[in-house]
Amino acid sequence: MLVMQPLLRRLTEIVIHWHRLLDLACNPYRPELHYMRGRGPKWRAKHQGSAI
């Protein structure tokens, strides 16, 4: 069993790295969808008469 411990430890590390890689590849968060795209309707209503 002592001979198997380094092999099992290495396999465990490989599995952990594989799961991390899959998490990064399949991450559904896309920050570009949440960025503000400009001034909204409240700002336009407030500044209706002034020049932009």
C-alpha positions in Angstrom: 0.0 0.0 0.0 2.9 2.3 0.6 3.9 2.1 -3.1 0.3 3.1 -4.1 0.2 6.3 -2.0 2.3 8.5 -4.4 0.3 7.3 -7.3 -3.1 7.9 -5.6 -1.9 11.4 -4.5 -0.9 12.2 -8.1 -4.2 11.0 -9.5 -6.0 13.0 -7.0 -4.1 16.1 -8.0 -4.8 15.4 -11.7 -8.6 15.1 -10.9 -8.6 18.3 -8.9 -6.8 20.2 -11.8 -9.2 18.7 -14.3 -12.2 19.9 -12.4 -10.8 23.4 -12.1 -10.2 23.5 -15.8 -13.8 22.4 -16.5 -15.1 25.0 -14.1 -13.2 27.7 -15.9 -14.3 26.5 -19.4 -18.0 26.2 -18.4 -18.3 29.3 -16.3 -21.7 30.9 -17.3 -20.8 34.4 -15.9 -20.2 36.8 -18.7 -19.4 40.2 -17.3 -19.7 42.0 -20.7 -23.5 41.4 -20.4 -23.7 43.4 -17.2 -21.8 46.5 -18.1 -23.7 49.8 -18.3 -24.3 50.8 -21.9 -24.9 54.5 -21.4 -27.3 56.9 -19.8 -30.7 55.6 -18.9 -34.2 57.0 -19.2 -34.1 58.8 -15.8 -31.0 60.8 -16.9 -32.6 61.7 -20.2 -35.8 62.9 -18.5 -33.8 65.0 -16.1 -31.6 66.5 -18.8 -34.2 66.8 -21.5 -33.7 70.5 -22.3 -30.0 70.7 -21.9 -27.4 69.9 -24.5 -25.5 66.7 -24.2 
